[in-house]
Amino acid sequence: QVQLVESGGGLVQPGGSLKLSCAASGFTFSSYYSRWYRQAPGKERELVASMSTVSGITSYADSVKGRFTISRDNAKNTVYLQMNSLKPEDTAVYYCNAQSGTRRYWGQGTQVTVSS
């Protein structure tokens, strides 16, 4: 059974850090493009970070460049999103996504709230 399970969200003060995890089962993450999206209330879902398959080339939205890092542990079949220097505008539900051709899987989402 294919499944993506996210964890690591929570409440953090501005300037703080969080590390999100996305554990995959039923498929091999390294064979899929890995992406993190987020959706804030009243806004469209936006792509935050992505990682290609074998080469592991990464890319980031301008709003998070230099603060967020996407990584993957092939042995654990897990993708991570390290988020540093968090801002209130980073508040959103974060979703991980795996895509290969027409196959696309989503996690259930994890809430990140940045507030003092």
N, C-alpha and C positions, 0 to 999 in steps of 0.2 A: 504494500500500500504506500503510495506516494504521500509524503507529508513534509511540511516545513513548519518548525516550531520556533518561534522567536521568544527571547527572554532578555532581561536586563534593563527594561525601562523603569521609570520611576520619577520622583520629584527631586530636582537638583537646583541649587542656587545659581544665579548668573555667574559665569566664570568657572563653573565646575565641570566635571567630566562624567561621562557614562560610557559603558561598553555594551553594545547590543550583540546578541548571539542569534544565529539562525541555524538550527540543526536540521539536516536533511535525512530522510529515510526513504527507501524505495528507488533511489537513483543516485548516481555519482555526481556530486556537485561540480567537480573539476571539469566535467564534460559539458557543463552548461554555463552560459553567461550568468553572472551573479549581479544582482542589483538591489539597492536599497531605495525605496520611495518613502515619501511622507505626505500626510494629508492633514492640514490644519482645519479647524472648524470654518465652514463657509468657503473653503478654497478647494481648488482642484488638486488631485494627487500630482506630486512633482517628483522627478527623478533626482536623487541626491548623489548617489555614487554607483559606479559599476566596475566590474572586473571581467576581463575576457577569460577564455578557457585556459588553454595550455600556457600561453605566454604570461598570463596574469597582468596584462596592461590595465591600468586603472584610469578612471576619469571622474571628475567631480563637478557638481554645480558650482557656479561662481560664488554663491552665497555661503558655501561651506568649505571652499578650497583653502587649504592651509590649516584647517581646524579638525576636519574629519578624515579618517583613514579607513578604507575598506581592506580587509585581508581574508585569507582563507587557510584553513588547516585541513589538508586533504585526508590526513589520517583520521581526523574526527568527523570528516564530512560536514564541516561547519564553516559558515561565513560570519565575519564579525564587522561591526562598525564602531570604531573608536571615535568618540565625540569629545573634543576638548574645547575650552573657552566657550561654553554654551551661552546662548543668548535667549532672552524671552521669545524672540521670533522663531526659535528652533522648536518651540512647543508644537507637538503634532503626534499623530499616530504614525509609527514607523512600520513599514512592511518590507519584508524581504521577498525577492522574486528570483526564480530560476527559469531560464529560457533557452531552448534549443530547437531551432526551426519552428514548427507550429506548436510544439509542446511548451506550455507555460504554467508554472506553479506559483502559488502565492501562500504566504504565511497568514496567520490570523491577525497580526498587528500587535504592537506593544506601544503603550502610551508613554511619551516623554513630556514632562512638564518642567519648564524652566521658570522659576519664580522665587522671589525673596519673601 
